[in-house]
Amino acid sequence: MQDPREAFDLDGRIAVVTGAGSGIGRASAVMLAGAGASVVCADLDGDAAKATAGTITDGGGAAEATAVNVSQSPEVDDLVNRARRDHGHLDVMCNIAGIMHNSLVVDTEDADLDRVLAVNLKGVFYGCRAAARVMTEQGFGSIINMSSGAIDTPAPTIVCYAIAKAGVAQMTKTLAVEVGPHGVRVNAIAPGWIVTGMTGRHFTNPDGTIDEERFNAVSAPMRNAAPLGRVGEPDDIAYAVLYLASDASSFVTGQILRPNGGLSIP
Ligand SMILES: NC(=O)c1ccc[n+]([C@@H]2O[C@H](COP(=O)([O-])OP(=O)(O)OC[C@H]3O[C@@H](n4cnc5c(N)ncnc54)[C@H](O)[C@@H]3O)[C@@H](O)[C@H]2O)c1
């Protein structure tokens, strides 16, 4: 049996994380680096990516930062190909960048639908495709896509987001079947409600502090509906990312992992 600590050890591994400037992507980048990986922190917000990379290197880890718009396939190809060229291989690709948009189906503008699909669906596709090309050639690798609990629980106003995330789940399963024979694993994570910039807009004051009263009011439905009685923190998801990135999950592919406090149990 492999030493359990070794199974989670990412020493010498190269990971690319999109959306690394904030929330779940940031926590995942820091987590992977903490387990020994060298992490390419990529985000539309280049300064935020730099801040995450700085946190990692200040703590003694290895990281670099790059600005990327995942909705532009040449930029994603370049991100992945550069990581492989600079480091010789690519072990982990985390497609985490995402955006939210709220509107009822009947009120949704074409432009809003296009914008959300461009980032949350096509952006993940571009990341999957670029990584799969590199990883199938080298014969190993783990691709981790960020889906959402929105694939299990319909809710008003999140249609653009939910259909993109359902597409990510199906993309994950399809790609897993295609690349498994080449030694590459592909999995998705469907988080429950996590306290990040995405959800924080509902309870964050203009100065960046959290309005506790609003936080309690906004999060209460999710907290109360979850058997574990709480909402999630970015690290709750980063631990799932670490598992799927590591050898501990070497028999796991094509799966949708649901760290959600039990909020939905399909
Ligand atoms: N927070 C939640 O409750 C929750 C639940 C389920 C799934 N998710 C998913 O987790 C992922 C991370 O979300 P989060 O909550 O950490 O949000 P967040 O807003 O804190 O972080 C998202 C990051 O993605 C970046 N980004 C946005 N558009 C981009 C683009 N075109 N190219 C590159 N980077 C881009 C942003 O700059 C930001 O740094 C998203 O895919 C989101 O849908 C979040």
The ligand as an SDF file (V2000), in Angstrom:
LIG
                    3D

 44 48  0  0  0  0  0  0  0  0999 V2000
  -19.4710   30.2440   -4.5020 N   0  0  0  0  0  0  0  0  0  0  0  0
  -20.3530   29.2770   -4.6780 C   0  0  0  0  0  0  0  0  0  0  0  0
  -21.3010   29.1180   -3.8860 O   0  0  0  0  0  0  0  0  0  0  0  0
  -20.1990   28.3050   -5.8190 C   0  0  0  0  0  0  0  0  0  0  0  0
  -21.0240   27.1770   -5.8250 C   0  0  0  0  0  0  0  0  0  0  0  0
  -20.9130   26.2680   -6.8870 C   0  0  0  0  0  0  0  0  0  0  0  0
  -19.9750   26.4860   -7.8950 C   0  0  0  0  0  0  0  0  0  0  0  0
  -19.1780   27.5730   -7.8500 N   0  0  0  0  0  0  0  0  0  0  0  0
  -18.2100   27.7510   -8.9470 C   0  0  0  0  0  0  0  0  0  0  0  0
  -16.8960   27.8340   -8.4380 O   0  0  0  0  0  0  0  0  0  0  0  0
  -16.0960   28.6120   -9.3380 C   0  0  0  0  0  0  0  0  0  0  0  0
  -15.3980   29.7020   -8.5620 C   0  0  0  0  0  0  0  0  0  0  0  0
  -16.3850   30.5910   -8.0340 O   0  0  0  0  0  0  0  0  0  0  0  0
  -16.1670   31.4800   -6.7530 P   0  0  0  0  0  0  0  0  0  0  0  0
  -17.3730   31.3310   -5.9270 O   0  0  0  0  0  0  0  0  0  0  0  0
  -14.8320   31.2230   -6.1560 O   0  0  0  0  0  0  0  0  0  0  0  0
  -16.2710   32.9260   -7.4290 O   0  0  0  0  0  0  0  0  0  0  0  0
  -15.3200   34.2020   -7.3720 P   0  0  0  0  0  0  0  0  0  0  0  0
  -16.1110   35.2470   -8.0460 O   0  0  0  0  0  0  0  0  0  0  0  0
  -14.8390   34.4260   -5.9950 O   0  0  0  0  0  0  0  0  0  0  0  0
  -14.0800   33.7850   -8.2920 O   0  0  0  0  0  0  0  0  0  0  0  0
  -14.2030   33.6110   -9.6750 C   0  0  0  0  0  0  0  0  0  0  0  0
  -12.8850   34.0010  -10.3210 C   0  0  0  0  0  0  0  0  0  0  0  0
  -12.9890   33.7460  -11.7300 O   0  0  0  0  0  0  0  0  0  0  0  0
  -12.3960   34.8290  -12.4120 C   0  0  0  0  0  0  0  0  0  0  0  0
  -12.9380   34.9410  -13.7700 N   0  0  0  0  0  0  0  0  0  0  0  0
  -14.1710   35.3720  -14.1370 C   0  0  0  0  0  0  0  0  0  0  0  0
  -14.2840   35.3900  -15.4670 N   0  0  0  0  0  0  0  0  0  0  0  0
  -13.1080   34.9500  -15.9680 C   0  0  0  0  0  0  0  0  0  0  0  0
  -12.6110   34.7590  -17.2730 C   0  0  0  0  0  0  0  0  0  0  0  0
  -13.3520   35.0370  -18.3460 N   0  0  0  0  0  0  0  0  0  0  0  0
  -11.3540   34.2980  -17.4180 N   0  0  0  0  0  0  0  0  0  0  0  0
  -10.5860   34.0370  -16.3440 C   0  0  0  0  0  0  0  0  0  0  0  0
  -10.9970   34.2080  -15.0780 N   0  0  0  0  0  0  0  0  0  0  0  0
  -12.2420   34.6660  -14.8850 C   0  0  0  0  0  0  0  0  0  0  0  0
  -12.7120   36.0370  -11.5710 C   0  0  0  0  0  0  0  0  0  0  0  0
  -11.8420   37.1310  -11.8770 O   0  0  0  0  0  0  0  0  0  0  0  0
  -12.5530   35.4920  -10.1670 C   0  0  0  0  0  0  0  0  0  0  0  0
  -11.2330   35.6490   -9.6930 O   0  0  0  0  0  0  0  0  0  0  0  0
  -17.0460   29.1480  -10.4140 C   0  0  0  0  0  0  0  0  0  0  0  0
  -16.9690   28.3260  -11.5640 O   0  0  0  0  0  0  0  0  0  0  0  0
  -18.4090   29.0140   -9.7490 C   0  0  0  0  0  0  0  0  0  0  0  0
  -19.4380   28.8970  -10.6860 O   0  0  0  0  0  0  0  0  0  0  0  0
  -19.2670   28.5010   -6.8480 C   0  0  0  0  0  0  0  0  0  0  0  0
  1  2  1  0
  2  3  2  0
  2  4  1  0
  4  5  1  0
  4 44  2  0
  5  6  2  0
  6  7  1  0
  7  8  2  0
  8  9  1  0
  8 44  1  0
  9 10  1  0
  9 42  1  0
 10 11  1  0
 11 12  1  0
 11 40  1  0
 12 13  1  0
 13 14  1  0
 14 15  2  0
 14 16  1  0
 14 17  1  0
 17 18  1  0
 18 19  2  0
 18 20  1  0
 18 21  1  0
 21 22  1  0
 22 23  1  0
 23 24  1  0
 23 38  1  0
 24 25  1  0
 25 26  1  0
 25 36  1  0
 26 27  1  0
 26 35  1  0
 27 28  2  0
 28 29  1  0
 29 30  1  0
 29 35  2  0
 30 31  1  0
 30 32  2  0
 32 33  1  0
 33 34  2  0
 34 35  1  0
 36 37  1  0
 36 38  1  0
 38 39  1  0
 40 41  1  0
 40 42  1  0
 42 43  1  0
M  CHG  2   8   1  16  -1
M  END
$$$$
